Amino acid sequence: MAENGQAVDLVELFEKASKAAERAVGDGGGVGAEEVRCTEALKAMGSLPVSTAILMSTQVFNPLLLPIFSRTLRLS
C-alpha cells in the first residue's frame, strides 16, 4: 500500500525536523547546521502528498495541535 510508505516517510521527516529543532534550540547561536537540517526536513514534509487518512494514522501533528486546541477549547 503506497499510503503506508507515505506515512512512514512523514513520520521519519517529522522526527528529523523535531530532533534538529531541539538541538538548534540548545545551540543558542546563529543559523547553524541544525537549523538547516530542520528547514530541509520541513520542506521535504511539505512536498509529500499527505491525506487526512495519513495524518490520522500517524498522529504526527498531535503535539503541534494540542496547544492550539487547548487555547481554543480552554483546556488546562
PQR file of N, CA, C, O and H, with PARSE charges and radii, in Angstrom:
ATOM      1  N   MET A   1       0.840  -1.169   0.000 -0.4000 1.5000
ATOM      2  CA  MET A   1       0.000   0.000   0.000 -0.0000 2.0000
ATOM      3  C   MET A   1       0.892   1.242   0.000  0.5500 1.7000
ATOM      4  O   MET A   1       1.730   1.399   0.888 -0.5500 1.4000
ATOM      5  N   ALA A   2       0.723   2.112  -0.973 -0.4000 1.5000
ATOM      6  CA  ALA A   2       1.548   3.303  -1.110 -0.0000 2.0000
ATOM      7  C   ALA A   2       1.338   4.271   0.043  0.5500 1.7000
ATOM      8  O   ALA A   2       2.266   4.974   0.443 -0.5500 1.4000
ATOM      9  H   ALA A   2       0.042   1.984  -1.694  0.4000 1.0000
ATOM     10  N   GLU A   3       0.134   4.311   0.573 -0.4000 1.5000
ATOM     11  CA  GLU A   3      -0.173   5.218   1.666 -0.0000 2.0000
ATOM     12  C   GLU A   3       0.660   4.890   2.909  0.5500 1.7000
ATOM     13  O   GLU A   3       1.051   5.792   3.650 -0.5500 1.4000
ATOM     14  H   GLU A   3      -0.620   3.740   0.248  0.4000 1.0000
ATOM     15  N   ASN A   4       0.931   3.606   3.135 -0.4000 1.5000
ATOM     16  CA  ASN A   4       1.744   3.203   4.275 -0.0000 2.0000
ATOM     17  C   ASN A   4       3.164   3.746   4.137  0.5500 1.7000
ATOM     18  O   ASN A   4       3.750   4.212   5.114 -0.5500 1.4000
ATOM     19  H   ASN A   4       0.613   2.874   2.533  0.4000 1.0000
ATOM     20  N   GLY A   5       3.713   3.688   2.939 -0.4000 1.5000
ATOM     21  CA  GLY A   5       5.054   4.220   2.700 -0.0000 2.0000
ATOM     22  C   GLY A   5       5.107   5.720   2.911  0.5500 1.7000
ATOM     23  O   GLY A   5       6.090   6.242   3.438 -0.5500 1.4000
ATOM     24  H   GLY A   5       3.238   3.309   2.145  0.4000 1.0000
ATOM     25  N   GLN A   6       4.052   6.417   2.502 -0.4000 1.5000
ATOM     26  CA  GLN A   6       3.988   7.867   2.700 -0.0000 2.0000
ATOM     27  C   GLN A   6       3.902   8.199   4.189  0.5500 1.7000
ATOM     28  O   GLN A   6       4.489   9.177   4.652 -0.5500 1.4000
ATOM     29  H   GLN A   6       3.254   5.993   2.074  0.4000 1.0000
ATOM     30  N   ALA A   7       3.170   7.377   4.925 -0.4000 1.5000
ATOM     31  CA  ALA A   7       3.052   7.590   6.363 -0.0000 2.0000
ATOM     32  C   ALA A   7       4.418   7.428   7.034  0.5500 1.7000
ATOM     33  O   ALA A   7       4.785   8.218   7.903 -0.5500 1.4000
ATOM     34  H   ALA A   7       2.694   6.582   4.548  0.4000 1.0000
ATOM     35  N   VAL A   8       5.154   6.416   6.633 -0.4000 1.5000
ATOM     36  CA  VAL A   8       6.498   6.185   7.192 -0.0000 2.0000
ATOM     37  C   VAL A   8       7.400   7.366   6.856  0.5500 1.7000
ATOM     38  O   VAL A   8       8.138   7.844   7.718 -0.5500 1.4000
ATOM     39  H   VAL A   8       4.856   5.774   5.927  0.4000 1.0000
ATOM     40  N   ASP A   9       7.350   7.840   5.618 -0.4000 1.5000
ATOM     41  CA  ASP A   9       8.155   8.991   5.211 -0.0000 2.0000
ATOM     42  C   ASP A   9       7.807  10.222   6.050  0.5500 1.7000
ATOM     43  O   ASP A   9       8.694  10.946   6.502 -0.5500 1.4000
ATOM     44  H   ASP A   9       6.751   7.451   4.918  0.4000 1.0000
ATOM     45  N   LEU A  10       6.523  10.447   6.251 -0.4000 1.5000
ATOM     46  CA  LEU A  10       6.076  11.603   7.023 -0.0000 2.0000
ATOM     47  C   LEU A  10       6.591  11.536   8.458  0.5500 1.7000
ATOM     48  O   LEU A  10       7.091  12.527   8.989 -0.5500 1.4000
ATOM     49  H   LEU A  10       5.802   9.859   5.885  0.4000 1.0000
ATOM     50  N   VAL A  11       6.470  10.388   9.072 -0.4000 1.5000
ATOM     51  CA  VAL A  11       6.923  10.219  10.467 -0.0000 2.0000
ATOM     52  C   VAL A  11       8.436  10.409  10.561  0.5500 1.7000
ATOM     53  O   VAL A  11       8.923  11.078  11.472 -0.5500 1.4000
ATOM     54  H   VAL A  11       6.063   9.583   8.641  0.4000 1.0000
ATOM     55  N   GLU A  12       9.175   9.824   9.628 -0.4000 1.5000
ATOM     56  CA  GLU A  12      10.632   9.960   9.651 -0.0000 2.0000
ATOM     57  C   GLU A  12      11.061  11.416   9.491  0.5500 1.7000
ATOM     58  O   GLU A  12      11.947  11.889  10.202 -0.5500 1.4000
ATOM     59  H   GLU A  12       8.779   9.280   8.888  0.4000 1.0000
ATOM     60  N   LEU A  13      10.430  12.124   8.555 -0.4000 1.5000
ATOM     61  CA  LEU A  13      10.778  13.528   8.351 -0.0000 2.0000
ATOM     62  C   LEU A  13      10.396  14.379   9.561  0.5500 1.7000
ATOM     63  O   LEU A  13      11.132  15.288   9.943 -0.5500 1.4000
ATOM     64  H   LEU A  13       9.710  11.740   7.977  0.4000 1.0000
ATOM     65  N   PHE A  14       9.258  14.085  10.156 -0.4000 1.5000
ATOM     66  CA  PHE A  14       8.833  14.822  11.341 -0.0000 2.0000
ATOM     67  C   PHE A  14       9.819  14.613  12.481  0.5500 1.7000
ATOM     68  O   PHE A  14      10.169  15.560  13.185 -0.5500 1.4000
ATOM     69  H   PHE A  14       8.660  13.346   9.846  0.4000 1.0000
ATOM     70  N   GLU A  15      10.265  13.381  12.662 -0.4000 1.5000
ATOM     71  CA  GLU A  15      11.235  13.091  13.719 -0.0000 2.0000
ATOM     72  C   GLU A  15      12.556  13.808  13.461  0.5500 1.7000
ATOM     73  O   GLU A  15      13.161  14.344  14.390 -0.5500 1.4000
ATOM     74  H   GLU A  15       9.980  12.611  12.089  0.4000 1.0000
ATOM     75  N   LYS A  16      13.008  13.822  12.210 -0.4000 1.5000
ATOM     76  CA  LYS A  16      14.246  14.532  11.869 -0.0000 2.0000
ATOM     77  C   LYS A  16      14.115  16.016  12.165  0.5500 1.7000
ATOM     78  O   LYS A  16      15.008  16.619  12.760 -0.5500 1.4000
ATOM     79  H   LYS A  16      12.517  13.387  11.455  0.4000 1.0000
ATOM     80  N   ALA A  17      12.994  16.606  11.745 -0.4000 1.5000
ATOM     81  CA  ALA A  17      12.777  18.030  11.980 -0.0000 2.0000
ATOM     82  C   ALA A  17      12.715  18.336  13.477  0.5500 1.7000
ATOM     83  O   ALA A  17      13.294  19.321  13.935 -0.5500 1.4000
ATOM     84  H   ALA A  17      12.268  16.117  11.261  0.4000 1.0000
ATOM     85  N   SER A  18      12.026  17.506  14.225 -0.4000 1.5000
ATOM     86  CA  SER A  18      11.896  17.722  15.668 -0.0000 2.0000
ATOM     87  C   SER A  18      13.237  17.643  16.375  0.5500 1.7000
ATOM     88  O   SER A  18      13.568  18.501  17.193 -0.5500 1.4000
ATOM     89  H   SER A  18      11.557  16.706  13.853  0.4000 1.0000
ATOM     90  N   LYS A  19      14.006  16.610  16.055 -0.4000 1.5000
ATOM     91  CA  LYS A  19      15.315  16.439  16.692 -0.0000 2.0000
ATOM     92  C   LYS A  19      16.253  17.587  16.340  0.5500 1.7000
ATOM     93  O   LYS A  19      16.966  18.096  17.204 -0.5500 1.4000
ATOM     94  H   LYS A  19      13.737  15.913  15.391  0.4000 1.0000
ATOM     95  N   ALA A  20      16.254  17.995  15.074 -0.4000 1.5000
ATOM     96  CA  ALA A  20      17.114  19.098  14.651 -0.0000 2.0000
ATOM     97  C   ALA A  20      16.697  20.397  15.334  0.5500 1.7000
ATOM     98  O   ALA A  20      17.550  21.190  15.730 -0.5500 1.4000
ATOM     99  H   ALA A  20      15.674  17.581  14.372  0.4000 1.0000
ATOM    100  N   ALA A  21      15.387  20.619  15.475 -0.4000 1.5000
ATOM    101  CA  ALA A  21      14.912  21.826  16.143 -0.0000 2.0000
ATOM    102  C   ALA A  21      15.319  21.834  17.610  0.5500 1.7000
ATOM    103  O   ALA A  21      15.734  22.867  18.135 -0.5500 1.4000
ATOM    104  H   ALA A  21      14.693  19.974  15.153  0.4000 1.0000
ATOM    105  N   GLU A  22      15.205  20.700  18.267 -0.4000 1.5000
ATOM    106  CA  GLU A  22      15.605  20.619  19.674 -0.0000 2.0000
ATOM    107  C   GLU A  22      17.099  20.902  19.839  0.5500 1.7000
ATOM    108  O   GLU A  22      17.504  21.606  20.764 -0.5500 1.4000
ATOM    109  H   GLU A  22      14.869  19.860  17.840  0.4000 1.0000
ATOM    110  N   ARG A  23      17.912  20.348  18.940 -0.4000 1.5000
ATOM    111  CA  ARG A  23      19.358  20.593  19.012 -0.0000 2.0000
ATOM    112  C   ARG A  23      19.673  22.054  18.695  0.5500 1.7000
ATOM    113  O   ARG A  23      20.579  22.639  19.288 -0.5500 1.4000
ATOM    114  H   ARG A  23      17.583  19.776  18.189  0.4000 1.0000
ATOM    115  N   ALA A  24      18.927  22.639  17.759 -0.4000 1.5000
ATOM    116  CA  ALA A  24      19.160  24.036  17.388 -0.0000 2.0000
ATOM    117  C   ALA A  24      18.860  24.968  18.555  0.5500 1.7000
ATOM    118  O   ALA A  24      19.579  25.944  18.769 -0.5500 1.4000
ATOM    119  H   ALA A  24      18.192  22.163  17.277  0.4000 1.0000
ATOM    120  N   VAL A  25      17.816  24.679  19.301 -0.4000 1.5000
ATOM    121  CA  VAL A  25      17.471  25.498  20.463 -0.0000 2.0000
ATOM    122  C   VAL A  25      18.591  25.426  21.493  0.5500 1.7000
ATOM    123  O   VAL A  25      18.907  26.420  22.147 -0.5500 1.4000
ATOM    124  H   VAL A  25      17.232  23.887  19.127  0.4000 1.0000
ATOM    125  N   GLY A  26      19.183  24.257  21.633 -0.4000 1.5000
ATOM    126  CA  GLY A  26      20.279  24.085  22.578 -0.0000 2.0000
ATOM    127  C   GLY A  26      21.547  24.805  22.169  0.5500 1.7000
ATOM    128  O   GLY A  26      22.357  25.174  23.020 -0.5500 1.4000
ATOM    129  H   GLY A  26      18.927  23.450  21.102  0.4000 1.0000
ATOM    130  N   ASP A  27      21.729  25.013  20.851 -0.4000 1.5000
ATOM    131  CA  ASP A  27      22.931  25.681  20.356 -0.0000 2.0000
ATOM    132  C   ASP A  27      22.961  27.149  20.772  0.5500 1.7000
ATOM    133  O   ASP A  27      24.012  27.670  21.148 -0.5500 1.4000
ATOM    134  H   ASP A  27      21.071  24.713  20.160  0.4000 1.0000
ATOM    135  N   GLY A  28      21.823  27.807  20.706 -0.4000 1.5000
ATOM    136  CA  GLY A  28      21.729  29.195  21.135 -0.0000 2.0000
ATOM    137  C   GLY A  28      22.427  30.202  20.246  0.5500 1.7000
ATOM    138  O   GLY A  28      22.344  31.400  20.518 -0.5500 1.4000
ATOM    139  H   GLY A  28      20.969  27.384  20.402  0.4000 1.0000
ATOM    140  N   GLY A  29      23.098  29.785  19.218 -0.4000 1.5000
ATOM    141  CA  GLY A  29      23.810  30.708  18.353 -0.0000 2.0000
ATOM    142  C   GLY A  29      22.993  31.110  17.143  0.5500 1.7000
ATOM    143  O   GLY A  29      21.765  31.013  17.143 -0.5500 1.4000
ATOM    144  H   GLY A  29      23.165  28.812  18.996  0.4000 1.0000
ATOM    145  N   GLY A  30      23.678  31.554  16.127 -0.4000 1.5000
ATOM    146  CA  GLY A  30      23.032  31.954  14.887 -0.0000 2.0000
ATOM    147  C   GLY A  30      22.574  30.738  14.104  0.5500 1.7000
ATOM    148  O   GLY A  30      22.476  29.632  14.637 -0.5500 1.4000
ATOM    149  H   GLY A  30      24.675  31.633  16.127  0.4000 1.0000
ATOM    150  N   VAL A  31      22.298  30.963  12.840 -0.4000 1.5000
ATOM    151  CA  VAL A  31      21.835  29.870  11.984 -0.0000 2.0000
ATOM    152  C   VAL A  31      22.976  28.889  11.793  0.5500 1.7000
ATOM    153  O   VAL A  31      24.048  29.244  11.304 -0.5500 1.4000
ATOM    154  H   VAL A  31      22.377  31.861  12.408  0.4000 1.0000
ATOM    155  N   GLY A  32      22.724  27.649  12.187 -0.4000 1.5000
ATOM    156  CA  GLY A  32      23.741  26.621  12.088 -0.0000 2.0000
ATOM    157  C   GLY A  32      23.228  25.420  11.326  0.5500 1.7000
ATOM    158  O   GLY A  32      22.181  25.469  10.681 -0.5500 1.4000
ATOM    159  H   GLY A  32      21.852  27.361  12.583  0.4000 1.0000
ATOM    160  N   ALA A  33      23.977  24.350  11.412 -0.4000 1.5000
ATOM    161  CA  ALA A  33      23.655  23.136  10.672 -0.0000 2.0000
ATOM    162  C   ALA A  33      22.319  22.540  11.101  0.5500 1.7000
ATOM    163  O   ALA A  33      21.587  22.006  10.269 -0.5500 1.4000
ATOM    164  H   ALA A  33      24.828  24.310  11.937  0.4000 1.0000
ATOM    165  N   GLU A  34      21.993  22.625  12.391 -0.4000 1.5000
ATOM    166  CA  GLU A  34      20.729  22.038  12.863 -0.0000 2.0000
ATOM    167  C   GLU A  34      19.526  22.799  12.327  0.5500 1.7000
ATOM    168  O   GLU A  34      18.505  22.195  11.997 -0.5500 1.4000
ATOM    169  H   GLU A  34      22.588  23.060  13.067  0.4000 1.0000
ATOM    170  N   GLU A  35      19.639  24.121  12.238 -0.4000 1.5000
ATOM    171  CA  GLU A  35      18.555  24.915  11.673 -0.0000 2.0000
ATOM    172  C   GLU A  35      18.336  24.545  10.214  0.5500 1.7000
ATOM    173  O   GLU A  35      17.201  24.440   9.747 -0.5500 1.4000
ATOM    174  H   GLU A  35      20.468  24.612  12.506  0.4000 1.0000
ATOM    175  N   VAL A  36      19.434  24.351   9.507 -0.4000 1.5000
ATOM    176  CA  VAL A  36      19.348  23.970   8.089 -0.0000 2.0000
ATOM    177  C   VAL A  36      18.709  22.593   7.958  0.5500 1.7000
ATOM    178  O   VAL A  36      17.856  22.390   7.093 -0.5500 1.4000
ATOM    179  H   VAL A  36      20.355  24.436   9.886  0.4000 1.0000
ATOM    180  N   ARG A  37      19.111  21.638   8.808 -0.4000 1.5000
ATOM    181  CA  ARG A  37      18.525  20.294   8.770 -0.0000 2.0000
ATOM    182  C   ARG A  37      17.025  20.339   9.054  0.5500 1.7000
ATOM    183  O   ARG A  37      16.241  19.662   8.390 -0.5500 1.4000
ATOM    184  H   ARG A  37      19.803  21.802   9.510  0.4000 1.0000
ATOM    185  N   CYS A  38      16.636  21.131  10.032 -0.4000 1.5000
ATOM    186  CA  CYS A  38      15.221  21.255  10.376 -0.0000 2.0000
ATOM    187  C   CYS A  38      14.443  21.845   9.209  0.5500 1.7000
ATOM    188  O   CYS A  38      13.383  21.336   8.846 -0.5500 1.4000
ATOM    189  H   CYS A  38      17.273  21.681  10.571  0.4000 1.0000
ATOM    190  N   THR A  39      14.956  22.898   8.629 -0.4000 1.5000
ATOM    191  CA  THR A  39      14.289  23.545   7.492 -0.0000 2.0000
ATOM    192  C   THR A  39      14.170  22.602   6.311  0.5500 1.7000
ATOM    193  O   THR A  39      13.126  22.551   5.661 -0.5500 1.4000
ATOM    194  H   THR A  39      15.818  23.312   8.924  0.4000 1.0000
ATOM    195  N   GLU A  40      15.228  21.854   6.025 -0.4000 1.5000
ATOM    196  CA  GLU A  40      15.188  20.906   4.909 -0.0000 2.0000
ATOM    197  C   GLU A  40      14.155  19.809   5.151  0.5500 1.7000
ATOM    198  O   GLU A  40      13.440  19.421   4.227 -0.5500 1.4000
ATOM    199  H   GLU A  40      16.076  21.896   6.553  0.4000 1.0000
ATOM    200  N   ALA A  41      14.069  19.307   6.380 -0.4000 1.5000
ATOM    201  CA  ALA A  41      13.083  18.266   6.696 -0.0000 2.0000
ATOM    202  C   ALA A  41      11.666  18.810   6.571  0.5500 1.7000
ATOM    203  O   ALA A  41      10.780  18.116   6.070 -0.5500 1.4000
ATOM    204  H   ALA A  41      14.650  19.622   7.130  0.4000 1.0000
ATOM    205  N   LEU A  42      11.439  20.055   7.023 -0.4000 1.5000
ATOM    206  CA  LEU A  42      10.110  20.652   6.903 -0.0000 2.0000
ATOM    207  C   LEU A  42       9.729  20.880   5.446  0.5500 1.7000
ATOM    208  O   LEU A  42       8.580  20.665   5.060 -0.5500 1.4000
ATOM    209  H   LEU A  42      12.158  20.618   7.430  0.4000 1.0000
ATOM    210  N   LYS A  43      10.688  21.314   4.640 -0.4000 1.5000
ATOM    211  CA  LYS A  43      10.420  21.485   3.203 -0.0000 2.0000
ATOM    212  C   LYS A  43      10.075  20.147   2.557  0.5500 1.7000
ATOM    213  O   LYS A  43       9.161  20.066   1.736 -0.5500 1.4000
ATOM    214  H   LYS A  43      11.622  21.489   4.953  0.4000 1.0000
ATOM    215  N   ALA A  44      10.802  19.105   2.925 -0.4000 1.5000
ATOM    216  CA  ALA A  44      10.526  17.770   2.379 -0.0000 2.0000
ATOM    217  C   ALA A  44       9.142  17.290   2.798  0.5500 1.7000
ATOM    218  O   ALA A  44       8.430  16.668   2.009 -0.5500 1.4000
ATOM    219  H   ALA A  44      11.545  19.171   3.591  0.4000 1.0000
ATOM    220  N   MET A  45       8.756  17.583   4.055 -0.4000 1.5000
ATOM    221  CA  MET A  45       7.418  17.214   4.509 -0.0000 2.0000
ATOM    222  C   MET A  45       6.357  17.928   3.679  0.5500 1.7000
ATOM    223  O   MET A  45       5.318  17.355   3.353 -0.5500 1.4000
ATOM    224  H   MET A  45       9.334  18.088   4.696  0.4000 1.0000
ATOM    225  N   GLY A  46       6.632  19.185   3.342 -0.4000 1.5000
ATOM    226  CA  GLY A  46       5.683  19.961   2.552 -0.0000 2.0000
ATOM    227  C   GLY A  46       5.493  19.435   1.151  0.5500 1.7000
ATOM    228  O   GLY A  46       4.477  19.710   0.514 -0.5500 1.4000
ATOM    229  H   GLY A  46       7.476  19.651   3.607  0.4000 1.0000
ATOM    230  N   SER A  47       6.458  18.682   0.663 -0.4000 1.5000
ATOM    231  CA  SER A  47       6.355  18.157  -0.700 -0.0000 2.0000
ATOM    232  C   SER A  47       5.689  16.787  -0.753  0.5500 1.7000
ATOM    233  O   SER A  47       5.415  16.272  -1.837 -0.5500 1.4000
ATOM    234  H   SER A  47       7.284  18.459   1.181  0.4000 1.0000
ATOM    235  N   LEU A  48       5.424  16.189   0.419 -0.4000 1.5000
ATOM    236  CA  LEU A  48       4.784  14.874   0.442 -0.0000 2.0000
ATOM    237  C   LEU A  48       3.277  15.007   0.202  0.5500 1.7000
ATOM    238  O   LEU A  48       2.637  15.928   0.710 -0.5500 1.4000
ATOM    239  H   LEU A  48       5.647  16.607   1.299  0.4000 1.0000
ATOM    240  N   PRO A  49       2.726  14.087  -0.572 -0.5600 1.5000
ATOM    241  CA  PRO A  49       1.266  14.076  -0.729  0.2800 2.0000
ATOM    242  C   PRO A  49       0.645  13.438   0.515  0.5500 1.7000
ATOM    243  O   PRO A  49       0.679  12.219   0.677 -0.5500 1.4000
ATOM    244  N   VAL A  50       0.087  14.260   1.379 -0.4000 1.5000
ATOM    245  CA  VAL A  50      -0.440  13.777   2.652 -0.0000 2.0000
ATOM    246  C   VAL A  50      -1.962  13.869   2.642  0.5500 1.7000
ATOM    247  O   VAL A  50      -2.538  14.924   2.375 -0.5500 1.4000
ATOM    248  H   VAL A  50       0.059  15.251   1.248  0.4000 1.0000
ATOM    249  N   SER A  51      -2.587  12.754   2.936 -0.4000 1.5000
ATOM    250  CA  SER A  51      -4.049  12.724   3.014 -0.0000 2.0000
ATOM    251  C   SER A  51      -4.481  12.805   4.471  0.5500 1.7000
ATOM    252  O   SER A  51      -3.669  12.648   5.383 -0.5500 1.4000
ATOM    253  H   SER A  51      -2.119  11.898   3.154  0.4000 1.0000
ATOM    254  N   THR A  52      -5.744  13.047   4.673 -0.4000 1.5000
ATOM    255  CA  THR A  52      -6.293  13.058   6.025 -0.0000 2.0000
ATOM    256  C   THR A  52      -6.086  11.704   6.691  0.5500 1.7000
ATOM    257  O   THR A  52      -5.797  11.630   7.885 -0.5500 1.4000
ATOM    258  H   THR A  52      -6.403  13.175   3.933  0.4000 1.0000
ATOM    259  N   ALA A  53      -6.235  10.639   5.918 -0.4000 1.5000
ATOM    260  CA  ALA A  53      -6.048   9.294   6.469 -0.0000 2.0000
ATOM    261  C   ALA A  53      -4.627   9.104   7.000  0.5500 1.7000
ATOM    262  O   ALA A  53      -4.433   8.501   8.055 -0.5500 1.4000
ATOM    263  H   ALA A  53      -6.470  10.699   4.948  0.4000 1.0000
ATOM    264  N   ILE A  54      -3.642   9.615   6.275 -0.4000 1.5000
ATOM    265  CA  ILE A  54      -2.251   9.504   6.729 -0.0000 2.0000
ATOM    266  C   ILE A  54      -2.052  10.314   8.006  0.5500 1.7000
ATOM    267  O   ILE A  54      -1.426   9.834   8.951 -0.5500 1.4000
ATOM    268  H   ILE A  54      -3.800  10.106   5.418  0.4000 1.0000
ATOM    269  N   LEU A  55      -2.576  11.528   8.043 -0.4000 1.5000
ATOM    270  CA  LEU A  55      -2.441  12.347   9.247 -0.0000 2.0000
ATOM    271  C   LEU A  55      -3.078  11.669  10.452  0.5500 1.7000
ATOM    272  O   LEU A  55      -2.511  11.672  11.545 -0.5500 1.4000
ATOM    273  H   LEU A  55      -3.085  11.918   7.275  0.4000 1.0000
ATOM    274  N   MET A  56      -4.241  11.096  10.252 -0.4000 1.5000
ATOM    275  CA  MET A  56      -4.937  10.436  11.351 -0.0000 2.0000
ATOM    276  C   MET A  56      -4.199   9.171  11.795  0.5500 1.7000
ATOM    277  O   MET A  56      -4.130   8.881  12.989 -0.5500 1.4000
ATOM    278  H   MET A  56      -4.701  11.094   9.364  0.4000 1.0000
ATOM    279  N   SER A  57      -3.655   8.432  10.852 -0.4000 1.5000
ATOM    280  CA  SER A  57      -2.986   7.177  11.210 -0.0000 2.0000
ATOM    281  C   SER A  57      -1.643   7.408  11.895  0.5500 1.7000
ATOM    282  O   SER A  57      -1.249   6.623  12.758 -0.5500 1.4000
ATOM    283  H   SER A  57      -3.711   8.668   9.882  0.4000 1.0000
ATOM    284  N   THR A  58      -0.942   8.463  11.525 -0.4000 1.5000
ATOM    285  CA  THR A  58       0.376   8.714  12.104 -0.0000 2.0000
ATOM    286  C   THR A  58       0.316   9.534  13.380  0.5500 1.7000
ATOM    287  O   THR A  58       1.196   9.419  14.233 -0.5500 1.4000
ATOM    288  H   THR A  58      -1.262   9.100  10.824  0.4000 1.0000
ATOM    289  N   GLN A  59      -0.712  10.358  13.520 -0.4000 1.5000
ATOM    290  CA  GLN A  59      -0.845  11.257  14.673 -0.0000 2.0000
ATOM    291  C   GLN A  59       0.367  12.178  14.805  0.5500 1.7000
ATOM    292  O   GLN A  59       0.680  12.642  15.902 -0.5500 1.4000
ATOM    293  H   GLN A  59      -1.427  10.451  12.827  0.4000 1.0000
ATOM    294  N   VAL A  60       1.048  12.441  13.689 -0.4000 1.5000
ATOM    295  CA  VAL A  60       2.276  13.241  13.706 -0.0000 2.0000
ATOM    296  C   VAL A  60       2.042  14.641  14.253  0.5500 1.7000
ATOM    297  O   VAL A  60       2.862  15.146  15.020 -0.5500 1.4000
ATOM    298  H   VAL A  60       0.794  12.064  12.798  0.4000 1.0000
ATOM    299  N   PHE A  61       0.966  15.263  13.882 -0.4000 1.5000
ATOM    300  CA  PHE A  61       0.788  16.663  14.234 -0.0000 2.0000
ATOM    301  C   PHE A  61       0.066  16.882  15.553  0.5500 1.7000
ATOM    302  O   PHE A  61      -0.173  18.029  15.932 -0.5500 1.4000
ATOM    303  H   PHE A  61       0.301  14.853  13.258  0.4000 1.0000
ATOM    304  N   ASN A  62      -0.287  15.827  16.260 -0.4000 1.5000
ATOM    305  CA  ASN A  62      -0.961  15.994  17.548 -0.0000 2.0000
ATOM    306  C   ASN A  62      -0.176  16.863  18.527  0.5500 1.7000
ATOM    307  O   ASN A  62      -0.772  17.742  19.149 -0.5500 1.4000
ATOM    308  H   ASN A  62      -0.093  14.895  15.953  0.4000 1.0000
ATOM    309  N   PRO A  63       1.139  16.659  18.695 -0.5600 1.5000
ATOM    310  CA  PRO A  63       1.863  17.515  19.646  0.2800 2.0000
ATOM    311  C   PRO A  63       1.839  18.988  19.242  0.5500 1.7000
ATOM    312  O   PRO A  63       1.906  19.868  20.100 -0.5500 1.4000
ATOM    313  N   LEU A  64       1.745  19.258  17.946 -0.4000 1.5000
ATOM    314  CA  LEU A  64       1.718  20.639  17.483 -0.0000 2.0000
ATOM    315  C   LEU A  64       0.340  21.256  17.640  0.5500 1.7000
ATOM    316  O   LEU A  64       0.219  22.452  17.904 -0.5500 1.4000
ATOM    317  H   LEU A  64       1.690  18.544  17.249  0.4000 1.0000
ATOM    318  N   LEU A  65      -0.686  20.459  17.482 -0.4000 1.5000
ATOM    319  CA  LEU A  65      -2.049  20.970  17.527 -0.0000 2.0000
ATOM    320  C   LEU A  65      -2.613  21.070  18.935  0.5500 1.7000
ATOM    321  O   LEU A  65      -3.523  21.867  19.170 -0.5500 1.4000
ATOM    322  H   LEU A  65      -0.589  19.487  17.268  0.4000 1.0000
ATOM    323  N   LEU A  66      -2.111  20.300  19.862 -0.4000 1.5000
ATOM    324  CA  LEU A  66      -2.652  20.301  21.213 -0.0000 2.0000
ATOM    325  C   LEU A  66      -2.667  21.698  21.841  0.5500 1.7000
ATOM    326  O   LEU A  66      -3.690  22.084  22.406 -0.5500 1.4000
ATOM    327  H   LEU A  66      -1.372  19.654  19.671  0.4000 1.0000
ATOM    328  N   PRO A  67      -1.579  22.470  21.768 -0.5600 1.5000
ATOM    329  CA  PRO A  67      -1.642  23.818  22.355  0.2800 2.0000
ATOM    330  C   PRO A  67      -2.695  24.701  21.699  0.5500 1.7000
ATOM    331  O   PRO A  67      -3.330  25.514  22.371 -0.5500 1.4000
ATOM    332  N   ILE A  68      -2.881  24.550  20.409 -0.4000 1.5000
ATOM    333  CA  ILE A  68      -3.887  25.357  19.696 -0.0000 2.0000
ATOM    334  C   ILE A  68      -5.275  24.999  20.188  0.5500 1.7000
ATOM    335  O   ILE A  68      -6.075  25.875  20.518 -0.5500 1.4000
ATOM    336  H   ILE A  68      -2.365  23.890  19.863  0.4000 1.0000
ATOM    337  N   PHE A  69      -5.558  23.689  20.235 -0.4000 1.5000
ATOM    338  CA  PHE A  69      -6.870  23.251  20.691 -0.0000 2.0000
ATOM    339  C   PHE A  69      -7.079  23.567  22.174  0.5500 1.7000
ATOM    340  O   PHE A  69      -8.196  23.872  22.590 -0.5500 1.4000
ATOM    341  H   PHE A  69      -4.908  22.978  19.967  0.4000 1.0000
ATOM    342  N   SER A  70      -6.025  23.496  22.959 -0.4000 1.5000
ATOM    343  CA  SER A  70      -6.147  23.808  24.381 -0.0000 2.0000
ATOM    344  C   SER A  70      -6.583  25.255  24.587  0.5500 1.7000
ATOM    345  O   SER A  70      -7.439  25.542  25.424 -0.5500 1.4000
ATOM    346  H   SER A  70      -5.117  23.247  22.621  0.4000 1.0000
ATOM    347  N   ARG A  71      -5.989  26.157  23.821 -0.4000 1.5000
ATOM    348  CA  ARG A  71      -6.378  27.577  23.940 -0.0000 2.0000
ATOM    349  C   ARG A  71      -7.793  27.788  23.418  0.5500 1.7000
ATOM    350  O   ARG A  71      -8.583  28.515  24.020 -0.5500 1.4000
ATOM    351  H   ARG A  71      -5.293  25.924  23.142  0.4000 1.0000
ATOM    352  N   THR A  72      -8.108  27.145  22.289 -0.4000 1.5000
ATOM    353  CA  THR A  72      -9.414  27.326  21.685 -0.0000 2.0000
ATOM    354  C   THR A  72     -10.514  26.768  22.579  0.5500 1.7000
ATOM    355  O   THR A  72     -11.563  27.389  22.754 -0.5500 1.4000
ATOM    356  H   THR A  72      -7.466  26.554  21.800  0.4000 1.0000
ATOM    357  N   LEU A  73     -10.262  25.595  23.138 -0.4000 1.5000
ATOM    358  CA  LEU A  73     -11.273  24.938  23.968 -0.0000 2.0000
ATOM    359  C   LEU A  73     -11.110  25.276  25.447  0.5500 1.7000
ATOM    360  O   LEU A  73     -11.896  24.829  26.283 -0.5500 1.4000
ATOM    361  H   LEU A  73      -9.410  25.091  22.996  0.4000 1.0000
ATOM    362  N   ARG A  74     -10.091  26.063  25.765 -0.4000 1.5000
ATOM    363  CA  ARG A  74      -9.771  26.456  27.141 -0.0000 2.0000
ATOM    364  C   ARG A  74      -9.547  25.236  28.040  0.5500 1.7000
ATOM    365  O   ARG A  74     -10.070  25.146  29.151 -0.5500 1.4000
ATOM    366  H   ARG A  74      -9.452  26.426  25.087  0.4000 1.0000
ATOM    367  N   LEU A  75      -8.753  24.308  27.516 -0.4000 1.5000
ATOM    368  CA  LEU A  75      -8.378  23.128  28.303 -0.0000 2.0000
ATOM    369  C   LEU A  75      -7.149  23.467  29.120  0.5500 1.7000
ATOM    370  O   LEU A  75      -6.350  24.316  28.723 -0.5500 1.4000
ATOM    371  H   LEU A  75      -8.328  24.381  26.614  0.4000 1.0000
ATOM    372  N   SER A  76      -6.992  22.820  30.245 -0.4000 1.5000
ATOM    373  CA  SER A  76      -5.778  23.079  31.026 -0.0000 2.0000
ATOM    374  C   SER A  76      -5.068  21.806  31.355  0.5500 1.7000
ATOM    375  O   SER A  76      -4.025  21.831  32.009 -0.5500 1.4000
ATOM    376  H   SER A  76      -7.640  22.130  30.568  0.4000 1.0000
TER
END
